[in-house]
Amino acid sequence: MYAALRSIGAYVPKNVLTNADLEKMVDTSDEWITKRTGIKTRFIADKDESTSDLGLKAALKAIERANIKKDAIDLLICATISPDYFCMPSTACMIAKKLGIANIPAFDISAACSGFIYALASAKAFVESGMAKNVLIIGAEKLSAIVDFTDRTTCILFGDGAGAAIVSATENQSEAIIDINIAADGRYYDYLITPGCGTNKPCSQEVLKEKECFIKMKGNETFKVAVKTLTNDVVEILKKNNIAGQDIDHFIPHQANYRILNAVANALDLNPHQVVMTVSKYGNTSSASIPMAMNEIYEEGRLQYGDLMLLDAFGGGFTWGSALVPFAGR
């Protein structure tokens, strides 16, 4: 039995935050943001919209497009770094509740921007071991809730959104997820971090005053490690599976920064038509960025049954991952 990616869905909040809007909030400019990140807009959830609300709407699309009923789902995995609740319940449990699904396993994965690929790897393992037949995986983020909008180094980067997919059992090997590589290196933990409100630094007036409950980033250091790691990881998975860069229909990297995406694409000698870029429209949506980008080309009619996708992500931890995935949806 093999694992196949049967469908994709996404949801984006209605509120748009432009670079012009940010110019009124912090000392920055549209020119500066565009030149360094490629981002023009990002979408922001309403105050009463939670991460599980975003994930729910993406999940409903993925379920409908997979042409299955909700009670056919036997596992739900949600990747997020902006959960509804600090410790418990998991955002996966909240999405399951809102879907009306009970008595199945539901859990969160915290792997930052690599979260969706970590969830995909978990789904593949569950299906191929026979423990599940239909797995709903979700990458959902309300990063606006953990971003300091007075910090110009981070508030320009992040947006909200969600993407979801159904991974199902199949006997057709041509539909099967070919390979997934995931890894981590905690030595770089402080390059991209939310330092406060965990057990290392519990919530206190001092933590709140220093805004340590928000994302902090060492941008230049992160950039250098990201480019090297992403490139090496993709080269490795292609070589391992004897697949050439020109055989890839869609290279869908984590949408963090167009300079990182260009550097990796150039290192792999990919042409612009192969590279999917949505960072200018959505900004960095962490674990949601890859499924949101996949959904974008699906809804444009560019993602067809049998197309080979190369996924690639890098995030806080540091974590990273890559995957070779034929699209088995219709």
C-alpha positions as a Python dict, from the first residue, in 0.01 Angstrom:
ca = {
    (1, 'M'): (0, 0, 0),
    (2, 'Y'): (127, 347, -95),
    (3, 'A'): (45, 702, 19),
    (4, 'A'): (-89, 949, -238),
    (5, 'L'): (-163, 1321, -211),
    (6, 'R'): (-526, 1330, -325),
    (7, 'S'): (-627, 1693, -286),
    (8, 'I'): (-528, 2042, -184),
    (9, 'G'): (-720, 2336, -37),
    (10, 'A'): (-640, 2673, 116),
    (11, 'Y'): (-796, 2968, 290),
    (12, 'V'): (-676, 3328, 310),
    (13, 'P'): (-829, 3594, 541),
    (14, 'K'): (-995, 3893, 378),
    (15, 'N'): (-785, 4172, 533),
    (16, 'V'): (-489, 4287, 322),
    (17, 'L'): (-185, 4453, 480),
    (18, 'T'): (20, 4634, 215),
    (19, 'N'): (370, 4775, 228),
    (20, 'A'): (211, 5119, 215),
    (21, 'D'): (18, 5032, 531),
    (22, 'L'): (339, 4926, 704),
    (23, 'E'): (507, 5255, 608),
    (24, 'K'): (256, 5422, 842),
    (25, 'M'): (334, 5181, 1126),
    (26, 'V'): (714, 5146, 1133),
    (27, 'D'): (1022, 5307, 979),
    (28, 'T'): (1025, 5124, 646),
    (29, 'S'): (928, 5168, 281),
    (30, 'D'): (772, 4972, -1),
    (31, 'E'): (1101, 4994, -192),
    (32, 'W'): (1305, 4857, 101),
    (33, 'I'): (1066, 4568, 169),
    (34, 'T'): (1029, 4473, -197),
    (35, 'K'): (1403, 4484, -269),
    (36, 'R'): (1497, 4265, 28),
    (37, 'T'): (1205, 4024, 50),
    (38, 'G'): (991, 4048, -263),
    (39, 'I'): (682, 4086, -45),
    (40, 'K'): (414, 4336, -151),
    (41, 'T'): (111, 4224, 53),
    (42, 'R'): (15, 3982, 326),
    (43, 'F'): (-326, 3881, 464),
    (44, 'I'): (-431, 3930, 827),
    (45, 'A'): (-702, 3738, 1013),
    (46, 'D'): (-979, 3915, 1203),
    (47, 'K'): (-937, 3942, 1580),
    (48, 'D'): (-1209, 3680, 1632),
    (49, 'E'): (-1058, 3439, 1376),
    (50, 'S'): (-840, 3172, 1536),
    (51, 'T'): (-582, 2947, 1373),
    (52, 'S'): (-829, 2658, 1387),
    (53, 'D'): (-1088, 2871, 1201),
    (54, 'L'): (-838, 2923, 919),
    (55, 'G'): (-743, 2556, 916),
    (56, 'L'): (-1109, 2448, 915),
    (57, 'K'): (-1187, 2643, 598),
    (58, 'A'): (-883, 2504, 417),
    (59, 'A'): (-970, 2152, 535),
    (60, 'L'): (-1326, 2171, 404),
    (61, 'K'): (-1195, 2249, 56),
    (62, 'A'): (-943, 1965, 66),
    (63, 'I'): (-1208, 1716, 182),
    (64, 'E'): (-1453, 1822, -89),
    (65, 'R'): (-1189, 1802, -363),
    (66, 'A'): (-1078, 1455, -245),
    (67, 'N'): (-1440, 1343, -290),
    (68, 'I'): (-1455, 1174, 49),
    (69, 'K'): (-1685, 1212, 346),
    (70, 'K'): (-1557, 1358, 671),
    (71, 'D'): (-1613, 1031, 855),
    (72, 'A'): (-1367, 862, 618),
    (73, 'I'): (-1082, 1059, 779),
    (74, 'D'): (-901, 849, 1037),
    (75, 'L'): (-619, 1087, 1135),
    (76, 'L'): (-583, 1466, 1155),
    (77, 'I'): (-245, 1640, 1181),
    (78, 'C'): (-204, 2016, 1211),
    (79, 'A'): (131, 2191, 1169),
    (80, 'T'): (140, 2530, 1340),
    (81, 'I'): (354, 2763, 1553),
    (82, 'S'): (56, 2986, 1634),
    (83, 'P'): (-188, 2747, 1804),
    (84, 'D'): (-526, 2847, 1940),
    (85, 'Y'): (-411, 2768, 2294),
    (86, 'F'): (-68, 2782, 2457),
    (87, 'C'): (-47, 2422, 2578),
    (88, 'M'): (-377, 2244, 2527),
    (89, 'P'): (-600, 2154, 2360),
    (90, 'S'): (-415, 2110, 2032),
    (91, 'T'): (-528, 2309, 1730),
    (92, 'A'): (-583, 1973, 1558),
    (93, 'C'): (-838, 1884, 1826),
    (94, 'M'): (-1015, 2215, 1773),
    (95, 'I'): (-1031, 2164, 1395),
    (96, 'A'): (-1163, 1810, 1445),
    (97, 'K'): (-1432, 1948, 1677),
    (98, 'K'): (-1533, 2214, 1424),
    (99, 'L'): (-1542, 1952, 1147),
    (100, 'G'): (-1765, 1733, 1361),
    (101, 'I'): (-1513, 1447, 1363),
    (102, 'A'): (-1463, 1252, 1687),
    (103, 'N'): (-1283, 938, 1802),
    (104, 'I'): (-983, 971, 1571),
    (105, 'P'): (-624, 1070, 1655),
    (106, 'A'): (-560, 1444, 1620),
    (107, 'F'): (-234, 1616, 1709),
    (108, 'D'): (-16, 1918, 1632),
    (109, 'I'): (333, 1933, 1488),
    (110, 'S'): (564, 2221, 1581),
    (111, 'A'): (833, 2240, 1314),
    (112, 'A'): (787, 2603, 1211),
    (113, 'C'): (806, 2662, 834),
    (114, 'S'): (890, 2295, 771),
    (115, 'G'): (572, 2186, 948),
    (116, 'F'): (372, 2085, 641),
    (117, 'I'): (649, 1856, 514),
    (118, 'Y'): (683, 1704, 862),
    (119, 'A'): (305, 1644, 859),
    (120, 'L'): (329, 1494, 510),
    (121, 'A'): (603, 1256, 627),
    (122, 'S'): (390, 1152, 925),
    (123, 'A'): (86, 1093, 703),
    (124, 'K'): (293, 884, 462),
    (125, 'A'): (422, 669, 748),
    (126, 'F'): (75, 614, 894),
    (127, 'V'): (-72, 516, 556),
    (128, 'E'): (212, 288, 448),
    (129, 'S'): (215, 111, 785),
    (130, 'G'): (-158, 38, 751),
    (131, 'M'): (-252, 250, 1052),
    (132, 'A'): (-459, 498, 846),
    (133, 'K'): (-631, 518, 508),
    (134, 'N'): (-722, 886, 481),
    (135, 'V'): (-516, 1149, 662),
    (136, 'L'): (-606, 1517, 675),
    (137, 'I'): (-293, 1731, 707),
    (138, 'I'): (-311, 2105, 766),
    (139, 'G'): (-63, 2391, 785),
    (140, 'A'): (-235, 2684, 956),
    (141, 'E'): (-98, 3006, 1099),
    (142, 'K'): (-221, 3326, 1256),
    (143, 'L'): (126, 3477, 1275),
    (144, 'S'): (-15, 3827, 1320),
    (145, 'A'): (-90, 3719, 1678),
    (146, 'I'): (278, 3652, 1755),
    (147, 'V'): (439, 3935, 1557),
    (148, 'D'): (546, 4264, 1715),
    (149, 'F'): (415, 4533, 1479),
    (150, 'T'): (669, 4779, 1616),
    (151, 'D'): (959, 4556, 1507),
    (152, 'R'): (1034, 4640, 1144),
    (153, 'T'): (1265, 4340, 1102),
    (154, 'T'): (980, 4090, 1147),
    (155, 'C'): (643, 4260, 1100),
    (156, 'I'): (707, 4312, 727),
    (157, 'L'): (753, 3939, 667),
    (158, 'F'): (464, 3744, 808),
    (159, 'G'): (102, 3685, 715),
    (160, 'D'): (-190, 3459, 807),
    (161, 'G'): (-344, 3170, 616),
    (162, 'A'): (-396, 2796, 596),
    (163, 'G'): (-351, 2509, 355),
    (164, 'A'): (-473, 2150, 379),
    (165, 'A'): (-440, 1821, 193),
    (166, 'I'): (-576, 1469, 200),
    (167, 'V'): (-320, 1186, 191),
    (168, 'S'): (-484, 853, 109),
    (169, 'A'): (-390, 490, 60),
    (170, 'T'): (-349, 368, -298),
    (171, 'E'): (-234, 53, -473),
    (172, 'N'): (-120, 257, -775),
    (173, 'Q'): (253, 308, -734),
    (174, 'S'): (259, 585, -997),
    (175, 'E'): (48, 798, -759),
    (176, 'A'): (269, 732, -457),
    (177, 'I'): (466, 996, -270),
    (178, 'I'): (817, 908, -386),
    (179, 'D'): (1033, 1026, -99),
    (180, 'I'): (1046, 1267, 193),
    (181, 'N'): (1351, 1393, 380),
    (182, 'I'): (1314, 1577, 711),
    (183, 'A'): (1584, 1686, 956),
    (184, 'A'): (1674, 1939, 1226),
    (185, 'D'): (1969, 2103, 1398),
    (186, 'G'): (1902, 2266, 1735),
    (187, 'R'): (2240, 2439, 1743),
    (188, 'Y'): (2079, 2735, 1564),
    (189, 'Y'): (1775, 2754, 1792),
    (190, 'D'): (1818, 3123, 1876),
    (191, 'Y'): (1837, 3245, 1515),
    (192, 'L'): (1457, 3228, 1485),
    (193, 'I'): (1274, 3208, 1814),
    (194, 'T'): (986, 3319, 2034),
    (195, 'P'): (1192, 3344, 2355),
    (196, 'G'): (922, 3402, 2615),
    (197, 'C'): (620, 3232, 2772),
    (198, 'G'): (758, 2877, 2762),
    (199, 'T'): (904, 2686, 3055),
    (200, 'N'): (1248, 2827, 2977),
    (201, 'K'): (1118, 3177, 3038),
    (202, 'P'): (765, 3163, 3185),
    (203, 'C'): (515, 3439, 3127),
    (204, 'S'): (578, 3736, 3354),
    (205, 'Q'): (544, 4112, 3350),
    (206, 'E'): (909, 4135, 3246),
    (207, 'V'): (860, 3894, 2955),
    (208, 'L'): (558, 4090, 2836),
    (209, 'K'): (738, 4424, 2878),
    (210, 'E'): (1032, 4300, 2668),
    (211, 'K'): (786, 4158, 2410),
    (212, 'E'): (951, 3818, 2430),
    (213, 'C'): (627, 3643, 2341),
    (214, 'F'): (679, 3762, 1981),
    (215, 'I'): (895, 3625, 1699),
    (216, 'K'): (1261, 3732, 1710),
    (217, 'M'): (1494, 3671, 1418),
    (218, 'K'): (1860, 3706, 1324),
    (219, 'G'): (1789, 3775, 959),
    (220, 'N'): (2132, 3768, 795),
    (221, 'E'): (2246, 3456, 980),
    (222, 'T'): (1920, 3275, 901),
    (223, 'F'): (1946, 3368, 531),
    (224, 'K'): (2293, 3217, 495),
    (225, 'V'): (2208, 2888, 664),
    (226, 'A'): (1874, 2862, 480),
    (227, 'V'): (2020, 2893, 129),
    (228, 'K'): (2294, 2637, 192),
    (229, 'T'): (2067, 2389, 369),
    (230, 'L'): (1777, 2410, 125),
    (231, 'T'): (2005, 2365, -176),
    (232, 'N'): (2193, 2070, -27),
    (233, 'D'): (1873, 1899, 82),
    (234, 'V'): (1712, 1923, -262),
    (235, 'V'): (2026, 1807, -441),
    (236, 'E'): (2039, 1508, -205),
    (237, 'I'): (1677, 1397, -255),
    (238, 'L'): (1699, 1431, -634),
    (239, 'K'): (2024, 1235, -650),
    (240, 'K'): (1893, 967, -414),
    (241, 'N'): (1591, 908, -639),
    (242, 'N'): (1778, 947, -970),
    (243, 'I'): (1559, 1240, -1076),
    (244, 'A'): (1694, 1537, -1271),
    (245, 'G'): (1592, 1897, -1211),
    (246, 'Q'): (1432, 1919, -1555),
    (247, 'D'): (1200, 1629, -1462),
    (248, 'I'): (1030, 1844, -1196),
    (249, 'D'): (703, 2005, -1306),
    (250, 'H'): (668, 2234, -1003),
    (251, 'F'): (933, 2338, -752),
    (252, 'I'): (731, 2461, -451),
    (253, 'P'): (960, 2597, -181),
    (254, 'H'): (863, 2758, 147),
    (255, 'Q'): (772, 3118, 66),
    (256, 'A'): (999, 3316, 297),
    (257, 'N'): (1200, 3553, 82),
    (258, 'Y'): (1234, 3577, -294),
    (259, 'R'): (1614, 3608, -266),
    (260, 'I'): (1632, 3269, -91),
    (261, 'L'): (1399, 3115, -351),
    (262, 'N'): (1601, 3255, -640),
    (263, 'A'): (1930, 3140, -491),
    (264, 'V'): (1806, 2782, -449),
    (265, 'A'): (1640, 2773, -793),
    (266, 'N'): (1958, 2904, -959),
    (267, 'A'): (2172, 2649, -777),
    (268, 'L'): (1946, 2373, -912),
    (269, 'D'): (1942, 2526, -1262),
    (270, 'L'): (1562, 2538, -1265),
    (271, 'N'): (1380, 2759, -1514),
    (272, 'P'): (1133, 3025, -1392),
    (273, 'H'): (836, 2826, -1522),
    (274, 'Q'): (917, 2544, -1279),
    (275, 'V'): (942, 2766, -971),
    (276, 'V'): (623, 2852, -783),
    (277, 'M'): (644, 3190, -606),
    (278, 'T'): (362, 3339, -403),
    (279, 'V'): (571, 3529, -147),
    (280, 'S'): (491, 3867, -303),
    (281, 'K'): (118, 3810, -247),
    (282, 'Y'): (104, 3628, 88),
    (283, 'G'): (436, 3693, 260),
    (284, 'N'): (572, 3423, 490),
    (285, 'T'): (288, 3209, 629),
    (286, 'S'): (521, 2951, 788),
    (287, 'S'): (372, 2600, 781),
    (288, 'A'): (87, 2717, 557),
    (289, 'S'): (304, 2856, 278),
    (290, 'I'): (372, 2537, 79),
    (291, 'P'): (10, 2412, 69),
    (292, 'M'): (-111, 2767, -4),
    (293, 'A'): (132, 2788, -298),
    (294, 'M'): (25, 2443, -417),
    (295, 'N'): (-339, 2548, -398),
    (296, 'E'): (-260, 2864, -596),
    (297, 'I'): (-135, 2673, -901),
    (298, 'Y'): (-416, 2416, -862),
    (299, 'E'): (-682, 2686, -880),
    (300, 'E'): (-500, 2845, -1175),
    (301, 'G'): (-524, 2512, -1359),
    (302, 'R'): (-146, 2467, -1366),
    (303, 'L'): (-135, 2167, -1130),
    (304, 'Q'): (-260, 1856, -1307),
    (305, 'Y'): (-292, 1488, -1219),
    (306, 'G'): (47, 1320, -1244),
    (307, 'D'): (254, 1639, -1219),
    (308, 'L'): (570, 1590, -1015),
    (309, 'M'): (620, 1842, -734),
    (310, 'L'): (942, 1908, -545),
    (311, 'L'): (869, 2062, -204),
    (312, 'D'): (1141, 2230, 1),
    (313, 'A'): (1120, 2406, 339),
    (314, 'F'): (1338, 2553, 611),
    (315, 'G'): (1228, 2697, 945),
    (316, 'G'): (1299, 2778, 1306),
    (317, 'G'): (1463, 2505, 1509),
    (318, 'F'): (1632, 2488, 1267),
    (319, 'T'): (1418, 2234, 1082),
    (320, 'W'): (1411, 2152, 714),
    (321, 'G'): (1261, 1906, 471),
    (322, 'S'): (1208, 1817, 108),
    (323, 'A'): (963, 1588, -71),
    (324, 'L'): (903, 1441, -416),
    (325, 'V'): (528, 1423, -461),
    (326, 'P'): (322, 1334, -770),
    (327, 'F'): (-15, 1510, -760),
    (328, 'A'): (-286, 1244, -742),
    (329, 'G'): (-583, 1482, -734),
    (330, 'R'): (-830, 1568, -1006),
}
